[in-house]
Amino acid sequence: MHASQVLKAPLFATKLLFKLKKQSGGREVLQVLRDTLGMSNDSAIAVGKKLKMLASPLLAWKRTRTRAVPTRVPDSLAVDGWVKVQDEGVRGANELVQYCTKVFERRKAEILSNYTPPFTLIFDVGSSIARPEEIEPVVRFCAQRPIFDLVTSYLGEYPALGNIAFGYTAPDSGRIGSQLFHCDSNEPRQLHMILPIWPIDMESGPFTFLPAQSSAQLRKEIKHDRGRIPDDVVFSHVSEDELIYCTGEPGDVYFVNPYACFHCGARTRSKPRLILIVNFTSLFQGVEPSNGLYSAANRKELDDGRQETRFLLNL
C-alpha cells in the first residue's frame, strides 16, 4: 500500500461508516475485499452485510426480531430455493395483472418506441421513483400477510423491497446479458416473486432456473465466483431436464432465490413477454442495488401506515 493510501485510509473509513449506517457502502467493501485483497465474492458480500448490521445494531435487532410463530417454509423453497404458490391465501393477483395490463396499454407506444433488447422496464425506479402512484398497487400486493410472512420466514428477517422489474420483451430477443445463466451475487437470502402478466410458455421466454442443490453442484464443478455462463458450459455439467421453467397463466406466482439458483430469462422466440418480477431482500444485503425501492428518496409517498409496508420500504 502506498503512503498516500495510508494517509487517506482514516477518511475512507469514516465515509464508509457513514454509508454503512445508511445501508449503502457495500460496493466499496466489495472493491476492497474482493478486488484488492483477493477475497471470494461470497465471503466479501458476507462481510459487507455484517458490517452494515454492526453499523446499525438497533435497526438490525428490530429487523431480525421476527414474529414468534413463523410461517412454514415449503420444502421446495427451503431445500431447492423455489416454490410455486398454490393458493396459500394470496389475494389480488388477478387484479394486479389487470392493473399492470392497463399500465402497459396506456404507455404502449412509448414502451415499443424505446424498446432495447433484452427488455424494457416500464416502472421507473432509481434513486427516486418517477411515478410513485404507478407502483403503489404492487407494494400493496407484496405487503399482504401471506406473502410478507412467507418471505420473512425464508429470509429470517423482515424483508425490504429491492427492485421492481415490470418488463416487456419483444419476440426473438436473442441471448445477451441476463438472458445468459447467472446468479445474483449480492445477497444469499433473497427471493424473486415472478408473476406473468401475459400467458408465458416456451415461446415467450419464461424465467428459467436450475434448482438450488443442482446449482450448488454446478458452482462447485466450474469453480464459479461470479459472472455470466454460456449454455455450453452449463449443459456440459447438467441436463436440460433439470431446468425449471416459470411458465403459466397471468396471476400465477413463483418465488425463486436468484442467488442460490442459476437462472436466465426473456429468451423469447415467436411471442413477446410481459412479466412482473419483484425482489425481496435483506435491508443489509452485502451489495445494494442502484434501483432498490427501499432506498428511493421519495419512497415515503407509498407509506400506508401498515407495519408490513413500512418494513418493505425501510421507513
C-alpha positions as CSV (number, residue, x, y, z in Angstrom):
1,M,0.0,0.0,0.0
2,H,1.4,3.4,-1.0
3,A,2.0,6.1,1.7
4,S,-0.8,8.3,0.1
5,Q,-3.3,5.4,0.5
6,V,-2.3,5.0,4.2
7,L,-2.9,8.7,4.8
8,K,-6.3,8.5,3.1
9,A,-7.4,5.4,5.0
10,P,-9.0,7.2,8.0
11,L,-11.1,9.5,5.8
12,F,-12.1,6.5,3.7
13,A,-13.1,4.6,6.8
14,T,-15.1,7.5,8.2
15,K,-17.0,8.0,4.9
16,L,-17.6,4.2,4.7
17,L,-19.0,4.0,8.2
18,F,-21.5,6.8,7.4
19,K,-22.6,4.9,4.3
20,L,-22.9,1.6,6.1
21,K,-25.2,3.3,8.6
22,K,-27.4,4.2,5.6
23,Q,-27.4,0.6,4.3
24,S,-25.1,1.5,1.5
25,G,-21.3,1.2,1.0
26,G,-21.4,-2.4,0.1
27,R,-19.8,-1.8,-3.2
28,E,-16.8,-0.1,-1.6
29,V,-16.4,-3.0,0.8
30,L,-16.6,-5.5,-2.1
31,Q,-14.0,-3.5,-4.0
32,V,-11.5,-3.6,-1.1
33,L,-12.1,-7.1,0.0
34,R,-12.6,-8.9,-3.4
35,D,-10.8,-6.7,-5.9
36,T,-7.9,-5.5,-3.8
37,L,-7.4,-8.2,-1.2
38,G,-8.5,-11.2,-3.3
39,M,-11.3,-12.5,-1.1
40,S,-14.0,-14.5,-2.8
41,N,-17.2,-12.8,-3.9
42,D,-19.3,-14.8,-1.4
43,S,-17.0,-14.0,1.5
44,A,-16.8,-10.3,0.6
45,I,-20.6,-9.8,0.5
46,A,-21.0,-11.7,3.8
47,V,-18.5,-9.3,5.4
48,G,-20.3,-6.4,3.8
49,K,-23.6,-7.5,5.4
50,K,-22.1,-8.0,8.8
51,L,-20.6,-4.5,8.7
52,K,-23.9,-2.9,7.8
53,M,-25.6,-4.7,10.7
54,L,-22.8,-3.8,13.1
55,A,-23.1,-0.1,12.0
56,S,-26.8,-0.1,12.9
57,P,-27.2,-2.6,15.7
58,L,-30.6,-1.4,16.9
59,L,-32.1,-1.4,13.4
60,A,-30.6,-4.9,12.8
61,W,-32.1,-6.1,16.0
62,K,-35.6,-4.8,15.1
63,R,-35.5,-6.3,11.6
64,T,-34.3,-9.7,12.7
65,R,-36.6,-10.0,15.7
66,T,-39.4,-11.5,13.7
67,R,-42.7,-12.9,14.8
68,A,-42.6,-15.8,17.4
69,V,-44.7,-18.1,15.2
70,P,-43.2,-18.1,11.7
71,T,-44.9,-19.2,8.5
72,R,-43.8,-22.7,7.5
73,V,-41.4,-22.5,4.5
74,P,-42.4,-25.1,1.9
75,D,-39.9,-27.9,1.4
76,S,-39.1,-27.0,-2.2
77,L,-38.2,-23.4,-1.1
78,A,-36.2,-24.5,1.9
79,V,-34.2,-27.1,0.0
80,D,-34.2,-26.1,-3.6
81,G,-34.8,-22.4,-3.5
82,W,-38.1,-22.1,-5.2
83,V,-41.9,-22.6,-4.9
84,K,-45.0,-22.0,-6.9
85,V,-47.7,-20.6,-4.7
86,Q,-50.7,-22.8,-4.6
87,D,-53.5,-20.5,-3.3
88,E,-51.9,-20.0,0.2
89,G,-54.3,-17.3,0.9
90,V,-52.7,-14.9,-1.5
91,R,-55.3,-12.4,-2.7
92,G,-55.4,-9.8,-5.6
93,A,-53.1,-11.5,-8.1
94,N,-55.7,-11.2,-10.9
95,E,-56.4,-7.6,-10.0
96,L,-52.7,-6.8,-10.1
97,V,-52.5,-8.5,-13.6
98,Q,-55.3,-6.3,-14.8
99,Y,-53.7,-3.2,-13.4
100,C,-50.3,-3.9,-15.0
101,T,-52.0,-4.7,-18.3
102,K,-53.7,-1.3,-18.2
103,V,-50.4,0.4,-17.5
104,F,-48.8,-1.3,-20.4
105,E,-51.6,-0.4,-22.8
106,R,-51.6,3.2,-21.6
107,R,-47.9,3.5,-22.3
108,K,-47.6,1.0,-25.1
109,A,-46.5,3.5,-27.8
110,E,-43.7,4.8,-25.6
111,I,-42.6,1.3,-24.5
112,L,-42.4,0.0,-28.0
113,S,-40.6,3.0,-29.4
114,N,-38.0,2.9,-26.7
115,Y,-37.5,-0.8,-26.7
116,T,-34.0,-2.1,-26.4
117,P,-33.2,-5.9,-26.0
118,P,-33.3,-7.9,-23.9
119,F,-36.2,-5.9,-22.3
120,T,-37.7,-2.5,-21.5
121,L,-38.5,-1.8,-17.9
122,I,-41.9,0.0,-17.5
123,F,-41.7,1.2,-13.9
124,D,-39.0,3.8,-13.4
125,V,-37.3,3.2,-10.1
126,G,-33.9,4.6,-9.4
127,S,-32.6,6.9,-6.8
128,S,-36.2,8.2,-6.7
129,I,-39.5,6.8,-8.1
130,A,-40.7,8.6,-11.2
131,R,-44.4,7.7,-10.7
132,P,-44.9,6.5,-7.1
133,E,-48.7,6.1,-7.6
134,E,-47.9,3.7,-10.5
135,I,-46.2,1.1,-8.3
136,E,-48.5,1.6,-5.3
137,P,-50.7,-1.5,-6.2
138,V,-47.5,-3.6,-6.4
139,V,-46.3,-2.6,-3.0
140,R,-49.8,-3.2,-1.5
141,F,-49.9,-6.7,-3.0
142,C,-46.4,-7.5,-1.6
143,A,-47.4,-6.2,1.8
144,Q,-50.2,-8.7,2.3
145,R,-49.6,-11.1,5.2
146,P,-49.4,-14.4,3.3
147,I,-46.6,-13.1,1.1
148,F,-44.9,-10.9,3.7
149,D,-44.9,-13.7,6.3
150,L,-43.6,-16.4,3.8
151,V,-40.7,-14.2,2.7
152,T,-39.9,-13.2,6.3
153,S,-39.7,-16.8,7.4
154,Y,-37.4,-17.7,4.5
155,L,-35.1,-14.7,4.9
156,G,-35.0,-14.9,8.7
157,E,-35.6,-11.2,8.9
158,Y,-38.2,-8.7,7.8
159,P,-37.7,-8.1,4.1
160,A,-37.1,-4.9,2.1
161,L,-38.2,-4.4,-1.4
162,G,-35.3,-4.3,-3.9
163,N,-36.0,-3.7,-7.5
164,I,-39.4,-3.9,-9.1
165,A,-39.0,-5.0,-12.7
166,F,-42.1,-4.8,-14.8
167,G,-40.6,-5.7,-18.1
168,Y,-41.5,-6.2,-21.8
169,T,-39.5,-8.3,-24.2
170,A,-40.2,-8.5,-27.9
171,P,-40.1,-11.8,-29.9
172,D,-36.8,-13.2,-31.0
173,S,-34.9,-11.2,-28.4
174,G,-31.6,-13.1,-28.6
175,R,-29.2,-14.0,-25.8
176,I,-27.4,-11.2,-24.1
177,G,-26.9,-10.0,-20.6
178,S,-29.4,-11.5,-18.1
179,Q,-30.5,-13.9,-20.9
180,L,-27.4,-15.9,-20.1
181,F,-27.2,-18.1,-17.0
182,H,-26.0,-16.3,-13.9
183,C,-26.6,-15.9,-10.2
184,D,-27.4,-12.6,-8.5
185,S,-24.3,-12.5,-6.3
186,N,-25.3,-9.7,-3.8
187,E,-27.2,-11.5,-1.0
188,P,-27.7,-15.2,-0.2
189,R,-31.1,-14.9,1.4
190,Q,-33.4,-13.1,-1.1
191,L,-36.4,-14.0,-3.3
192,H,-37.7,-13.0,-6.7
193,M,-41.5,-13.0,-6.9
194,I,-42.3,-13.8,-10.5
195,L,-45.8,-13.1,-11.8
196,P,-46.8,-13.5,-15.5
197,I,-48.9,-10.6,-16.8
198,W,-49.4,-12.3,-20.2
199,P,-49.5,-16.1,-20.5
200,I,-46.0,-17.5,-20.7
201,D,-45.0,-20.7,-22.5
202,M,-41.7,-21.8,-24.0
203,E,-42.2,-19.4,-27.0
204,S,-42.4,-16.3,-24.7
205,G,-39.1,-16.8,-22.8
206,P,-40.0,-18.0,-19.3
207,F,-37.9,-17.2,-16.3
208,T,-35.7,-20.4,-16.3
209,F,-33.6,-21.7,-13.4
210,L,-31.6,-24.6,-12.1
211,P,-32.8,-25.6,-8.5
212,A,-30.5,-24.7,-5.7
213,Q,-29.0,-28.1,-5.0
214,S,-28.1,-28.6,-8.6
215,S,-26.8,-25.0,-8.8
216,A,-24.6,-25.6,-5.8
217,Q,-23.1,-28.6,-7.5
218,L,-22.6,-26.8,-10.8
219,R,-21.0,-23.8,-9.0
220,K,-18.5,-26.2,-7.3
221,E,-17.7,-28.1,-10.5
222,I,-17.0,-25.0,-12.6
223,K,-15.5,-23.0,-9.7
224,H,-17.9,-20.2,-10.3
225,D,-17.5,-17.0,-8.3
226,R,-19.5,-14.5,-10.4
227,G,-20.4,-13.6,-14.0
228,R,-22.5,-15.0,-16.9
229,I,-22.1,-18.6,-18.0
230,P,-22.5,-19.8,-21.7
231,D,-25.0,-22.5,-22.3
232,D,-22.4,-25.0,-23.5
233,V,-20.6,-24.7,-20.1
234,V,-23.8,-25.2,-18.2
235,F,-25.0,-28.2,-20.2
236,S,-21.6,-29.9,-20.1
237,H,-22.4,-30.4,-16.4
238,V,-26.1,-30.6,-16.1
239,S,-29.0,-31.9,-18.2
240,E,-31.6,-29.6,-19.6
241,D,-34.2,-31.8,-18.0
242,E,-33.1,-30.4,-14.6
243,L,-34.2,-26.9,-15.5
244,I,-37.5,-25.5,-14.2
245,Y,-39.4,-23.0,-16.4
246,C,-41.8,-20.5,-14.8
247,T,-44.5,-20.9,-17.4
248,G,-48.1,-20.3,-16.6
249,E,-51.1,-18.1,-16.7
250,P,-51.5,-14.5,-15.7
251,G,-51.7,-14.3,-11.9
252,D,-49.5,-17.4,-11.2
253,V,-47.0,-16.6,-8.5
254,Y,-43.5,-18.2,-8.2
255,F,-40.8,-17.5,-5.7
256,V,-37.2,-18.2,-6.6
257,N,-33.9,-17.4,-4.8
258,P,-31.8,-15.8,-7.6
259,Y,-28.6,-16.1,-5.6
260,A,-29.0,-19.9,-4.9
261,C,-30.3,-20.8,-8.4
262,F,-28.5,-20.2,-11.6
263,H,-31.1,-18.6,-13.9
264,C,-31.8,-16.8,-17.1
265,G,-34.9,-15.4,-18.8
266,A,-36.5,-13.4,-21.6
267,R,-35.3,-15.8,-24.3
268,T,-38.3,-15.1,-26.4
269,R,-39.0,-17.0,-29.6
270,S,-42.2,-16.3,-31.5
271,K,-44.0,-14.5,-28.8
272,P,-43.4,-11.4,-26.7
273,R,-43.3,-11.5,-22.9
274,L,-44.8,-9.2,-20.2
275,I,-43.8,-10.1,-16.7
276,L,-43.5,-8.6,-13.2
277,I,-40.5,-9.6,-11.1
278,V,-40.3,-8.2,-7.6
279,N,-37.2,-8.6,-5.4
280,F,-37.4,-9.2,-1.7
281,T,-34.1,-8.9,0.1
282,S,-32.3,-8.0,3.3
283,L,-32.0,-4.4,4.1
284,F,-28.4,-5.2,4.9
285,Q,-27.6,-7.1,1.7
286,G,-23.9,-7.3,1.0
287,V,-24.1,-5.2,-2.2
288,E,-27.0,-2.9,-2.5
289,P,-28.7,-2.3,-5.9
290,S,-28.7,1.1,-7.6
291,N,-32.5,0.9,-8.0
292,G,-33.7,-0.5,-4.7
293,L,-37.1,0.6,-3.7
294,Y,-36.1,0.6,-0.1
295,S,-33.6,3.4,-0.7
296,A,-35.5,5.5,-3.2
297,A,-35.6,9.2,-1.9
298,N,-39.4,9.6,-2.2
299,R,-40.5,6.1,-1.1
300,K,-42.3,7.6,1.9
301,E,-45.1,8.6,-0.6
302,L,-46.0,4.9,-0.7
303,D,-46.4,4.7,3.1
304,D,-49.9,3.5,4.1
305,G,-49.1,3.2,7.8
306,R,-49.1,-0.6,7.9
307,Q,-46.2,-2.3,9.6
308,E,-45.6,-4.6,6.7
309,T,-45.4,-1.8,4.2
310,R,-43.1,0.2,6.4
311,F,-40.7,-2.7,6.7
312,L,-40.7,-3.3,2.9
313,L,-39.9,0.4,2.3
314,N,-37.4,0.8,5.1
315,L,-39.5,3.5,6.9
